Amino acid sequence: MKDKRNGNVLLIGFYIRGALDSPVSNPAIEITNSVYVSMHRN
């Protein structure tokens, strides 16, 4: 199991849920190794 993930890419996405100036907006960080998850996060 050593070096099992060797060569994979870690994708980090920053986004905000809600309006930028809203007091209830929610900033978030997404960490994944899946391009599909990174591109399709409705």
C-alpha positions in Angstrom: 0.0 0.0 0.0 3.0 2.3 0.1 2.9 5.0 -2.6 -0.6 4.0 -3.6 -1.6 7.5 -4.5 1.7 8.4 -6.2 1.0 10.6 -9.3 -2.5 11.8 -8.3 -3.4 15.5 -8.3 -5.1 17.2 -5.3 -7.6 19.8 -6.4 -8.5 22.7 -4.1 -11.5 24.9 -4.8 -12.6 28.1 -3.0 -16.2 29.3 -3.3 -18.9 31.0 -1.5 -22.5 29.9 -1.0 -24.8 32.9 -1.1 -24.4 36.6 -1.9 -21.1 38.1 -1.2 -22.5 40.9 1.0 -25.0 38.8 2.8 -24.5 38.2 6.6 -25.5 34.5 6.1 -23.2 33.7 3.2 -21.0 30.7 3.7 -17.4 30.6 2.4 -16.2 27.1 1.7 -13.1 25.1 0.7 -13.4 21.9 -1.4 -10.6 19.4 -1.4 -10.8 16.5 -3.8 -8.9 14.4 -6.3 -11.8 14.1 -8.7 -12.1 16.5 -11.7 -15.8 15.5 -11.9 -16.5 16.6 -8.4 -14.5 19.8 -8.8 -16.4 20.8 -12.0 -20.0 19.8 -11.0 -20.6 21.3 -7.5 -24.0 22.9 -8.0 
